[in-house]
Amino acid sequence: MIAPVFVAPGKIIAALNIAAPENRVPEERISELGDMVAQAAHRISAALGFRSPAANEVAS
């Protein structure tokens, strides 16, 4: 579970990661933890001034 941290103009400056022994993380939690890592990386990137190109798209 790893997610990049971006700054404008889309340069990767860091990565967030969670690591644990396989026997300590139930299989059903892996997806949830991956989503949490991605959300945290997104929030950090936004705080550093990065705007995702998808954020500029208009939903139809």
mmCIF file as Biopython writes it, N, C-alpha, C and O atoms, coordinates in Angstrom:
data_model
#
loop_
_atom_site.group_PDB
_atom_site.id
_atom_site.type_symbol
_atom_site.label_atom_id
_atom_site.label_alt_id
_atom_site.label_comp_id
_atom_site.label_asym_id
_atom_site.label_entity_id
_atom_site.label_seq_id
_atom_site.pdbx_PDB_ins_code
_atom_site.Cartn_x
_atom_site.Cartn_y
_atom_site.Cartn_z
_atom_site.occupancy
_atom_site.B_iso_or_equiv
_atom_site.auth_seq_id
_atom_site.auth_asym_id
_atom_site.pdbx_PDB_model_num
ATOM 1   N N  . MET A ? 1  ? 0.847   -1.166  0.000   1.0 0.0 1  A 1 
ATOM 2   C CA . MET A ? 1  ? 0.000   0.000   0.000   1.0 0.0 1  A 1 
ATOM 3   C C  . MET A ? 1  ? 0.892   1.229   0.000   1.0 0.0 1  A 1 
ATOM 4   O O  . MET A ? 1  ? 1.513   1.563   1.009   1.0 0.0 1  A 1 
ATOM 5   N N  . ILE A ? 2  ? 0.946   1.891   -1.138  1.0 0.0 2  A 1 
ATOM 6   C CA . ILE A ? 2  ? 1.794   3.064   -1.291  1.0 0.0 2  A 1 
ATOM 7   C C  . ILE A ? 2  ? 1.083   4.070   -2.181  1.0 0.0 2  A 1 
ATOM 8   O O  . ILE A ? 2  ? 0.362   3.694   -3.105  1.0 0.0 2  A 1 
ATOM 9   N N  . ALA A ? 3  ? 1.291   5.357   -1.899  1.0 0.0 3  A 1 
ATOM 10  C CA . ALA A ? 3  ? 0.670   6.408   -2.705  1.0 0.0 3  A 1 
ATOM 11  C C  . ALA A ? 3  ? 1.633   7.585   -2.812  1.0 0.0 3  A 1 
ATOM 12  O O  . ALA A ? 3  ? 2.282   7.942   -1.828  1.0 0.0 3  A 1 
ATOM 13  N N  . PRO A ? 4  ? 1.735   8.195   -3.999  1.0 0.0 4  A 1 
ATOM 14  C CA . PRO A ? 4  ? 2.646   9.322   -4.186  1.0 0.0 4  A 1 
ATOM 15  C C  . PRO A ? 4  ? 2.092   10.622  -3.606  1.0 0.0 4  A 1 
ATOM 16  O O  . PRO A ? 4  ? 0.880   10.815  -3.510  1.0 0.0 4  A 1 
ATOM 17  N N  . VAL A ? 5  ? 3.015   11.508  -3.221  1.0 0.0 5  A 1 
ATOM 18  C CA . VAL A ? 5  ? 2.678   12.869  -2.788  1.0 0.0 5  A 1 
ATOM 19  C C  . VAL A ? 5  ? 3.230   13.803  -3.861  1.0 0.0 5  A 1 
ATOM 20  O O  . VAL A ? 5  ? 4.410   13.740  -4.208  1.0 0.0 5  A 1 
ATOM 21  N N  . PHE A ? 6  ? 2.356   14.675  -4.385  1.0 0.0 6  A 1 
ATOM 22  C CA . PHE A ? 6  ? 2.715   15.570  -5.481  1.0 0.0 6  A 1 
ATOM 23  C C  . PHE A ? 6  ? 2.800   17.024  -5.029  1.0 0.0 6  A 1 
ATOM 24  O O  . PHE A ? 6  ? 2.187   17.418  -4.037  1.0 0.0 6  A 1 
ATOM 25  N N  . VAL A ? 7  ? 3.578   17.818  -5.782  1.0 0.0 7  A 1 
ATOM 26  C CA . VAL A ? 7  ? 3.533   19.276  -5.711  1.0 0.0 7  A 1 
ATOM 27  C C  . VAL A ? 7  ? 3.279   19.757  -7.129  1.0 0.0 7  A 1 
ATOM 28  O O  . VAL A ? 7  ? 3.471   19.013  -8.091  1.0 0.0 7  A 1 
ATOM 29  N N  . ALA A ? 8  ? 2.846   21.005  -7.253  1.0 0.0 8  A 1 
ATOM 30  C CA . ALA A ? 8  ? 2.646   21.573  -8.585  1.0 0.0 8  A 1 
ATOM 31  C C  . ALA A ? 8  ? 4.006   21.645  -9.259  1.0 0.0 8  A 1 
ATOM 32  O O  . ALA A ? 8  ? 4.971   21.997  -8.580  1.0 0.0 8  A 1 
ATOM 33  N N  . PRO A ? 9  ? 4.153   21.352  -10.490 1.0 0.0 9  A 1 
ATOM 34  C CA . PRO A ? 9  ? 3.182   20.970  -11.512 1.0 0.0 9  A 1 
ATOM 35  C C  . PRO A ? 9  ? 3.078   19.465  -11.715 1.0 0.0 9  A 1 
ATOM 36  O O  . PRO A ? 9  ? 3.180   18.998  -12.849 1.0 0.0 9  A 1 
ATOM 37  N N  . GLY A ? 10 ? 2.884   18.713  -10.680 1.0 0.0 10 A 1 
ATOM 38  C CA . GLY A ? 10 ? 2.710   17.271  -10.798 1.0 0.0 10 A 1 
ATOM 39  C C  . GLY A ? 10 ? 3.965   16.465  -10.528 1.0 0.0 10 A 1 
ATOM 40  O O  . GLY A ? 10 ? 4.052   15.299  -10.913 1.0 0.0 10 A 1 
ATOM 41  N N  . LYS A ? 11 ? 4.939   17.077  -9.870  1.0 0.0 11 A 1 
ATOM 42  C CA . LYS A ? 11 ? 6.185   16.387  -9.540  1.0 0.0 11 A 1 
ATOM 43  C C  . LYS A ? 11 ? 5.996   15.584  -8.249  1.0 0.0 11 A 1 
ATOM 44  O O  . LYS A ? 11 ? 5.484   16.107  -7.259  1.0 0.0 11 A 1 
ATOM 45  N N  . ILE A ? 12 ? 6.406   14.327  -8.265  1.0 0.0 12 A 1 
ATOM 46  C CA . ILE A ? 12 ? 6.337   13.488  -7.066  1.0 0.0 12 A 1 
ATOM 47  C C  . ILE A ? 12 ? 7.509   13.858  -6.160  1.0 0.0 12 A 1 
ATOM 48  O O  . ILE A ? 12 ? 8.665   13.859  -6.583  1.0 0.0 12 A 1 
ATOM 49  N N  . ILE A ? 13 ? 7.181   14.177  -4.888  1.0 0.0 13 A 1 
ATOM 50  C CA . ILE A ? 13 ? 8.239   14.546  -3.944  1.0 0.0 13 A 1 
ATOM 51  C C  . ILE A ? 13 ? 8.367   13.570  -2.778  1.0 0.0 13 A 1 
ATOM 52  O O  . ILE A ? 13 ? 9.353   13.603  -2.043  1.0 0.0 13 A 1 
ATOM 53  N N  . ALA A ? 14 ? 7.377   12.706  -2.611  1.0 0.0 14 A 1 
ATOM 54  C CA . ALA A ? 14 ? 7.395   11.756  -1.499  1.0 0.0 14 A 1 
ATOM 55  C C  . ALA A ? 14 ? 6.393   10.648  -1.778  1.0 0.0 14 A 1 
ATOM 56  O O  . ALA A ? 14 ? 5.670   10.675  -2.774  1.0 0.0 14 A 1 
ATOM 57  N N  . ALA A ? 15 ? 6.365   9.685   -0.888  1.0 0.0 15 A 1 
ATOM 58  C CA . ALA A ? 15 ? 5.372   8.614   -0.971  1.0 0.0 15 A 1 
ATOM 59  C C  . ALA A ? 15 ? 4.993   8.192   0.442   1.0 0.0 15 A 1 
ATOM 60  O O  . ALA A ? 15 ? 5.827   8.170   1.347   1.0 0.0 15 A 1 
ATOM 61  N N  . LEU A ? 16 ? 3.720   7.859   0.611   1.0 0.0 16 A 1 
ATOM 62  C CA . LEU A ? 16 ? 3.237   7.309   1.879   1.0 0.0 16 A 1 
ATOM 63  C C  . LEU A ? 16 ? 3.130   5.803   1.727   1.0 0.0 16 A 1 
ATOM 64  O O  . LEU A ? 16 ? 2.789   5.296   0.658   1.0 0.0 16 A 1 
ATOM 65  N N  . ASN A ? 17 ? 3.424   5.098   2.799   1.0 0.0 17 A 1 
ATOM 66  C CA . ASN A ? 17 ? 3.446   3.647   2.744   1.0 0.0 17 A 1 
ATOM 67  C C  . ASN A ? 17 ? 2.976   3.072   4.074   1.0 0.0 17 A 1 
ATOM 68  O O  . ASN A ? 17 ? 3.246   3.639   5.133   1.0 0.0 17 A 1 
ATOM 69  N N  . ILE A ? 18 ? 2.284   1.962   4.016   1.0 0.0 18 A 1 
ATOM 70  C CA . ILE A ? 18 ? 1.950   1.180   5.206   1.0 0.0 18 A 1 
ATOM 71  C C  . ILE A ? 18 ? 2.533   -0.208  4.990   1.0 0.0 18 A 1 
ATOM 72  O O  . ILE A ? 18 ? 2.347   -0.821  3.939   1.0 0.0 18 A 1 
ATOM 73  N N  . ALA A ? 19 ? 3.236   -0.687  5.999   1.0 0.0 19 A 1 
ATOM 74  C CA . ALA A ? 19 ? 3.785   -2.040  5.937   1.0 0.0 19 A 1 
ATOM 75  C C  . ALA A ? 19 ? 3.482   -2.746  7.253   1.0 0.0 19 A 1 
ATOM 76  O O  . ALA A ? 19 ? 3.560   -2.147  8.325   1.0 0.0 19 A 1 
ATOM 77  N N  . ALA A ? 20 ? 3.141   -4.006  7.160   1.0 0.0 20 A 1 
ATOM 78  C CA . ALA A ? 20 ? 2.848   -4.807  8.346   1.0 0.0 20 A 1 
ATOM 79  C C  . ALA A ? 20 ? 3.038   -6.275  8.004   1.0 0.0 20 A 1 
ATOM 80  O O  . ALA A ? 20 ? 2.942   -6.663  6.840   1.0 0.0 20 A 1 
ATOM 81  N N  . PRO A ? 21 ? 3.306   -7.086  9.009   1.0 0.0 21 A 1 
ATOM 82  C CA . PRO A ? 21 ? 3.388   -8.524  8.752   1.0 0.0 21 A 1 
ATOM 83  C C  . PRO A ? 21 ? 2.048   -9.043  8.218   1.0 0.0 21 A 1 
ATOM 84  O O  . PRO A ? 21 ? 0.983   -8.631  8.676   1.0 0.0 21 A 1 
ATOM 85  N N  . GLU A ? 22 ? 2.121   -9.926  7.270   1.0 0.0 22 A 1 
ATOM 86  C CA . GLU A ? 22 ? 0.914   -10.459 6.624   1.0 0.0 22 A 1 
ATOM 87  C C  . GLU A ? 22 ? -0.075  -11.049 7.627   1.0 0.0 22 A 1 
ATOM 88  O O  . GLU A ? 22 ? -1.287  -10.943 7.438   1.0 0.0 22 A 1 
ATOM 89  N N  . ASN A ? 23 ? 0.427   -11.663 8.680   1.0 0.0 23 A 1 
ATOM 90  C CA . ASN A ? 23 ? -0.461  -12.295 9.657   1.0 0.0 23 A 1 
ATOM 91  C C  . ASN A ? 23 ? -1.117  -11.296 10.615  1.0 0.0 23 A 1 
ATOM 92  O O  . ASN A ? 23 ? -1.930  -11.693 11.450  1.0 0.0 23 A 1 
ATOM 93  N N  . ARG A ? 24 ? -0.777  -10.006 10.508  1.0 0.0 24 A 1 
ATOM 94  C CA . ARG A ? 24 ? -1.351  -8.987  11.386  1.0 0.0 24 A 1 
ATOM 95  C C  . ARG A ? 24 ? -2.427  -8.145  10.713  1.0 0.0 24 A 1 
ATOM 96  O O  . ARG A ? 24 ? -3.128  -7.389  11.386  1.0 0.0 24 A 1 
ATOM 97  N N  . VAL A ? 25 ? -2.568  -8.263  9.406   1.0 0.0 25 A 1 
ATOM 98  C CA . VAL A ? 25 ? -3.554  -7.467  8.668   1.0 0.0 25 A 1 
ATOM 99  C C  . VAL A ? 25 ? -4.533  -8.417  7.983   1.0 0.0 25 A 1 
ATOM 100 O O  . VAL A ? 25 ? -4.155  -9.142  7.062   1.0 0.0 25 A 1 
ATOM 101 N N  . PRO A ? 26 ? -5.789  -8.416  8.429   1.0 0.0 26 A 1 
ATOM 102 C CA . PRO A ? 26 ? -6.785  -9.269  7.774   1.0 0.0 26 A 1 
ATOM 103 C C  . PRO A ? 26 ? -6.953  -8.879  6.302   1.0 0.0 26 A 1 
ATOM 104 O O  . PRO A ? 26 ? -6.915  -7.700  5.951   1.0 0.0 26 A 1 
ATOM 105 N N  . GLU A ? 27 ? -7.134  -9.867  5.469   1.0 0.0 27 A 1 
ATOM 106 C CA . GLU A ? 27 ? -7.280  -9.641  4.018   1.0 0.0 27 A 1 
ATOM 107 C C  . GLU A ? 27 ? -8.361  -8.613  3.697   1.0 0.0 27 A 1 
ATOM 108 O O  . GLU A ? 27 ? -8.183  -7.801  2.789   1.0 0.0 27 A 1 
ATOM 109 N N  . GLU A ? 28 ? -9.472  -8.633  4.421   1.0 0.0 28 A 1 
ATOM 110 C CA . GLU A ? 28 ? -10.576 -7.706  4.147   1.0 0.0 28 A 1 
ATOM 111 C C  . GLU A ? 28 ? -10.228 -6.254  4.482   1.0 0.0 28 A 1 
ATOM 112 O O  . GLU A ? 28 ? -10.951 -5.352  4.059   1.0 0.0 28 A 1 
ATOM 113 N N  . ARG A ? 29 ? -9.158  -5.998  5.218   1.0 0.0 29 A 1 
ATOM 114 C CA . ARG A ? 29 ? -8.761  -4.628  5.562   1.0 0.0 29 A 1 
ATOM 115 C C  . ARG A ? 29 ? -7.800  -4.020  4.551   1.0 0.0 29 A 1 
ATOM 116 O O  . ARG A ? 29 ? -7.614  -2.803  4.544   1.0 0.0 29 A 1 
ATOM 117 N N  . ILE A ? 30 ? -7.189  -4.827  3.703   1.0 0.0 30 A 1 
ATOM 118 C CA . ILE A ? 30 ? -6.153  -4.340  2.799   1.0 0.0 30 A 1 
ATOM 119 C C  . ILE A ? 30 ? -6.677  -3.241  1.885   1.0 0.0 30 A 1 
ATOM 120 O O  . ILE A ? 30 ? -6.027  -2.205  1.744   1.0 0.0 30 A 1 
ATOM 121 N N  . SER A ? 31 ? -7.821  -3.436  1.268   1.0 0.0 31 A 1 
ATOM 122 C CA . SER A ? 31 ? -8.392  -2.424  0.380   1.0 0.0 31 A 1 
ATOM 123 C C  . SER A ? 31 ? -8.705  -1.139  1.145   1.0 0.0 31 A 1 
ATOM 124 O O  . SER A ? 31 ? -8.422  -0.040  0.668   1.0 0.0 31 A 1 
ATOM 125 N N  . GLU A ? 32 ? -9.287  -1.285  2.326   1.0 0.0 32 A 1 
ATOM 126 C CA . GLU A ? 32 ? -9.621  -0.120  3.157   1.0 0.0 32 A 1 
ATOM 127 C C  . GLU A ? 32 ? -8.363  0.667   3.531   1.0 0.0 32 A 1 
ATOM 128 O O  . GLU A ? 32 ? -8.353  1.895   3.450   1.0 0.0 32 A 1 
ATOM 129 N N  . LEU A ? 33 ? -7.321  -0.024  3.933   1.0 0.0 33 A 1 
ATOM 130 C CA . LEU A ? 33 ? -6.076  0.650   4.299   1.0 0.0 33 A 1 
ATOM 131 C C  . LEU A ? 33 ? -5.434  1.323   3.089   1.0 0.0 33 A 1 
ATOM 132 O O  . LEU A ? 33 ? -4.886  2.419   3.203   1.0 0.0 33 A 1 
ATOM 133 N N  . GLY A ? 34 ? -5.501  0.671   1.936   1.0 0.0 34 A 1 
ATOM 134 C CA . GLY A ? 34 ? -4.987  1.284   0.711   1.0 0.0 34 A 1 
ATOM 135 C C  . GLY A ? 34 ? -5.718  2.568   0.377   1.0 0.0 34 A 1 
ATOM 136 O O  . GLY A ? 34 ? -5.099  3.552   -0.026  1.0 0.0 34 A 1 
ATOM 137 N N  . ASP A ? 35 ? -7.042  2.564   0.543   1.0 0.0 35 A 1 
ATOM 138 C CA . ASP A ? 35 ? -7.828  3.783   0.311   1.0 0.0 35 A 1 
ATOM 139 C C  . ASP A ? 35 ? -7.431  4.883   1.286   1.0 0.0 35 A 1 
ATOM 140 O O  . ASP A ? 35 ? -7.356  6.052   0.904   1.0 0.0 35 A 1 
ATOM 141 N N  . MET A ? 36 ? -7.177  4.521   2.537   1.0 0.0 36 A 1 
ATOM 142 C CA . MET A ? 36 ? -6.780  5.511   3.541   1.0 0.0 36 A 1 
ATOM 143 C C  . MET A ? 36 ? -5.430  6.138   3.195   1.0 0.0 36 A 1 
ATOM 144 O O  . MET A ? 36 ? -5.246  7.344   3.358   1.0 0.0 36 A 1 
ATOM 145 N N  . VAL A ? 37 ? -4.493  5.330   2.722   1.0 0.0 37 A 1 
ATOM 146 C CA . VAL A ? 37 ? -3.180  5.838   2.321   1.0 0.0 37 A 1 
ATOM 147 C C  . VAL A ? 37 ? -3.337  6.792   1.140   1.0 0.0 37 A 1 
ATOM 148 O O  . VAL A ? 37 ? -2.735  7.866   1.130   1.0 0.0 37 A 1 
ATOM 149 N N  . ALA A ? 38 ? -4.137  6.411   0.148   1.0 0.0 38 A 1 
ATOM 150 C CA . ALA A ? 38 ? -4.357  7.259   -1.028  1.0 0.0 38 A 1 
ATOM 151 C C  . ALA A ? 38 ? -5.010  8.583   -0.640  1.0 0.0 38 A 1 
ATOM 152 O O  . ALA A ? 38 ? -4.615  9.635   -1.142  1.0 0.0 38 A 1 
ATOM 153 N N  . GLN A ? 39 ? -5.998  8.546   0.242   1.0 0.0 39 A 1 
ATOM 154 C CA . GLN A ? 39 ? -6.667  9.772   0.685   1.0 0.0 39 A 1 
ATOM 155 C C  . GLN A ? 39 ? -5.706  10.681  1.444   1.0 0.0 39 A 1 
ATOM 156 O O  . GLN A ? 39 ? -5.721  11.896  1.249   1.0 0.0 39 A 1 
ATOM 157 N N  . ALA A ? 40 ? -4.878  10.109  2.298   1.0 0.0 40 A 1 
ATOM 158 C CA . ALA A ? 40 ? -3.907  10.910  3.047   1.0 0.0 40 A 1 
ATOM 159 C C  . ALA A ? 40 ? -2.901  11.562  2.103   1.0 0.0 40 A 1 
ATOM 160 O O  . ALA A ? 40 ? -2.565  12.734  2.273   1.0 0.0 40 A 1 
ATOM 161 N N  . ALA A ? 41 ? -2.421  10.819  1.116   1.0 0.0 41 A 1 
ATOM 162 C CA . ALA A ? 41 ? -1.479  11.378  0.145   1.0 0.0 41 A 1 
ATOM 163 C C  . ALA A ? 41 ? -2.134  12.498  -0.652  1.0 0.0 41 A 1 
ATOM 164 O O  . ALA A ? 41 ? -1.496  13.508  -0.947  1.0 0.0 41 A 1 
ATOM 165 N N  . HIS A ? 42 ? -3.403  12.323  -1.000  1.0 0.0 42 A 1 
ATOM 166 C CA . HIS A ? 42 ? -4.131  13.357  -1.735  1.0 0.0 42 A 1 
ATOM 167 C C  . HIS A ? 42 ? -4.252  14.630  -0.894  1.0 0.0 42 A 1 
ATOM 168 O O  . HIS A ? 42 ? -4.045  15.731  -1.404  1.0 0.0 42 A 1 
ATOM 169 N N  . ARG A ? 43 ? -4.586  14.484  0.388   1.0 0.0 43 A 1 
ATOM 170 C CA . ARG A ? 43 ? -4.718  15.655  1.267   1.0 0.0 43 A 1 
ATOM 171 C C  . ARG A ? 43 ? -3.384  16.375  1.442   1.0 0.0 43 A 1 
ATOM 172 O O  . ARG A ? 43 ? -3.340  17.605  1.433   1.0 0.0 43 A 1 
ATOM 173 N N  . ILE A ? 44 ? -2.308  15.628  1.598   1.0 0.0 44 A 1 
ATOM 174 C CA . ILE A ? 44 ? -0.983  16.244  1.722   1.0 0.0 44 A 1 
ATOM 175 C C  . ILE A ? 44 ? -0.625  16.971  0.436   1.0 0.0 44 A 1 
ATOM 176 O O  . ILE A ? 44 ? -0.134  18.099  0.479   1.0 0.0 44 A 1 
ATOM 177 N N  . SER A ? 45 ? -0.866  16.336  -0.709  1.0 0.0 45 A 1 
ATOM 178 C CA . SER A ? 45 ? -0.584  16.966  -2.004  1.0 0.0 45 A 1 
ATOM 179 C C  . SER A ? 45 ? -1.363  18.269  -2.151  1.0 0.0 45 A 1 
ATOM 180 O O  . SER A ? 45 ? -0.809  19.275  -2.593  1.0 0.0 45 A 1 
ATOM 181 N N  . ALA A ? 46 ? -2.637  18.256  -1.786  1.0 0.0 46 A 1 
ATOM 182 C CA . ALA A ? 46 ? -3.466  19.466  -1.873  1.0 0.0 46 A 1 
ATOM 183 C C  . ALA A ? 46 ? -2.921  20.556  -0.962  1.0 0.0 46 A 1 
ATOM 184 O O  . ALA A ? 46 ? -2.902  21.726  -1.343  1.0 0.0 46 A 1 
ATOM 185 N N  . ALA A ? 47 ? -2.478  20.190  0.235   1.0 0.0 47 A 1 
ATOM 186 C CA . ALA A ? 47 ? -1.917  21.171  1.168   1.0 0.0 47 A 1 
ATOM 187 C C  . ALA A ? 47 ? -0.628  21.784  0.625   1.0 0.0 47 A 1 
ATOM 188 O O  . ALA A ? 47 ? -0.264  22.904  0.985   1.0 0.0 47 A 1 
ATOM 189 N N  . LEU A ? 48 ? 0.062   21.040  -0.247  1.0 0.0 48 A 1 
ATOM 190 C CA . LEU A ? 48 ? 1.296   21.532  -0.862  1.0 0.0 48 A 1 
ATOM 191 C C  . LEU A ? 48 ? 1.035   22.276  -2.170  1.0 0.0 48 A 1 
ATOM 192 O O  . LEU A ? 48 ? 1.976   22.685  -2.850  1.0 0.0 48 A 1 
ATOM 193 N N  . GLY A ? 49 ? -0.236  22.451  -2.523  1.0 0.0 49 A 1 
ATOM 194 C CA . GLY A ? 49 ? -0.585  23.241  -3.702  1.0 0.0 49 A 1 
ATOM 195 C C  . GLY A ? 49 ? -0.863  22.457  -4.964  1.0 0.0 49 A 1 
ATOM 196 O O  . GLY A ? 49 ? -1.092  23.059  -6.013  1.0 0.0 49 A 1 
ATOM 197 N N  . PHE A ? 50 ? -0.853  21.135  -4.904  1.0 0.0 50 A 1 
ATOM 198 C CA . PHE A ? 50 ? -1.125  20.332  -6.101  1.0 0.0 50 A 1 
ATOM 199 C C  . PHE A ? 50 ? -2.616  20.246  -6.351  1.0 0.0 50 A 1 
ATOM 200 O O  . PHE A ? 50 ? -3.400  20.005  -5.432  1.0 0.0 50 A 1 
ATOM 201 N N  . ARG A ? 51 ? -3.003  20.446  -7.605  1.0 0.0 51 A 1 
ATOM 202 C CA . ARG A ? 51 ? -4.397  20.254  -8.030  1.0 0.0 51 A 1 
ATOM 203 C C  . ARG A ? 51 ? -4.413  19.182  -9.093  1.0 0.0 51 A 1 
ATOM 204 O O  . ARG A ? 51 ? -3.757  19.304  -10.128 1.0 0.0 51 A 1 
ATOM 205 N N  . SER A ? 52 ? -5.163  18.139  -8.833  1.0 0.0 52 A 1 
ATOM 206 C CA . SER A ? 52 ? -5.292  17.044  -9.782  1.0 0.0 52 A 1 
ATOM 207 C C  . SER A ? 52 ? -5.999  17.534  -11.037 1.0 0.0 52 A 1 
ATOM 208 O O  . SER A ? 52 ? -6.977  18.274  -10.930 1.0 0.0 52 A 1 
ATOM 209 N N  . PRO A ? 53 ? -5.535  17.144  -12.230 1.0 0.0 53 A 1 
ATOM 210 C CA . PRO A ? 53 ? -6.254  17.524  -13.453 1.0 0.0 53 A 1 
ATOM 211 C C  . PRO A ? 53 ? -7.713  17.082  -13.415 1.0 0.0 53 A 1 
ATOM 212 O O  . PRO A ? 53 ? -8.571  17.762  -13.979 1.0 0.0 53 A 1 
ATOM 213 N N  . ALA A ? 54 ? -8.013  15.968  -12.770 1.0 0.0 54 A 1 
ATOM 214 C CA . ALA A ? 54 ? -9.393  15.485  -12.669 1.0 0.0 54 A 1 
ATOM 215 C C  . ALA A ? 54 ? -10.256 16.452  -11.869 1.0 0.0 54 A 1 
ATOM 216 O O  . ALA A ? 54 ? -11.470 16.494  -12.070 1.0 0.0 54 A 1 
ATOM 217 N N  . ALA A ? 55 ? -9.660  17.231  -10.968 1.0 0.0 55 A 1 
ATOM 218 C CA . ALA A ? 55 ? -10.423 18.190  -10.161 1.0 0.0 55 A 1 
ATOM 219 C C  . ALA A ? 55 ? -10.964 19.331  -11.017 1.0 0.0 55 A 1 
ATOM 220 O O  . ALA A ? 55 ? -11.905 20.017  -10.617 1.0 0.0 55 A 1 
ATOM 221 N N  . ASN A ? 56 ? -10.369 19.536  -12.200 1.0 0.0 56 A 1 
ATOM 222 C CA . ASN A ? 56 ? -10.804 20.616  -13.086 1.0 0.0 56 A 1 
ATOM 223 C C  . ASN A ? 56 ? -11.893 20.186  -14.055 1.0 0.0 56 A 1 
ATOM 224 O O  . ASN A ? 56 ? -12.470 21.024  -14.749 1.0 0.0 56 A 1 
ATOM 225 N N  . GLU A ? 57 ? -12.182 18.884  -14.112 1.0 0.0 57 A 1 
ATOM 226 C CA . GLU A ? 57 ? -13.185 18.384  -15.049 1.0 0.0 57 A 1 
ATOM 227 C C  . GLU A ? 57 ? -14.591 18.631  -14.519 1.0 0.0 57 A 1 
ATOM 228 O O  . GLU A ? 57 ? -14.831 18.589  -13.313 1.0 0.0 57 A 1 
ATOM 229 N N  . VAL A ? 58 ? -15.504 18.887  -15.429 1.0 0.0 58 A 1 
ATOM 230 C CA . VAL A ? 58 ? -16.903 19.087  -15.066 1.0 0.0 58 A 1 
ATOM 231 C C  . VAL A ? 58 ? -17.627 17.761  -15.211 1.0 0.0 58 A 1 
ATOM 232 O O  . VAL A ? 58 ? -17.570 17.122  -16.262 1.0 0.0 58 A 1 
ATOM 233 N N  . ALA A ? 59 ? -18.306 17.352  -14.150 1.0 0.0 59 A 1 
ATOM 234 C CA . ALA A ? 59 ? -19.052 16.095  -14.204 1.0 0.0 59 A 1 
ATOM 235 C C  . ALA A ? 59 ? -20.253 16.245  -15.118 1.0 0.0 59 A 1 
ATOM 236 O O  . ALA A ? 59 ? -20.911 17.285  -15.122 1.0 0.0 59 A 1 
ATOM 237 N N  . SER A ? 60 ? -20.542 15.201  -15.899 1.0 0.0 60 A 1 
ATOM 238 C CA . SER A ? 60 ? -21.701 15.272  -16.794 1.0 0.0 60 A 1 
ATOM 239 C C  . SER A ? 60 ? -22.883 14.556  -16.204 1.0 0.0 60 A 1 
ATOM 240 O O  . SER A ? 60 ? -23.949 14.512  -16.819 1.0 0.0 60 A 1 
#
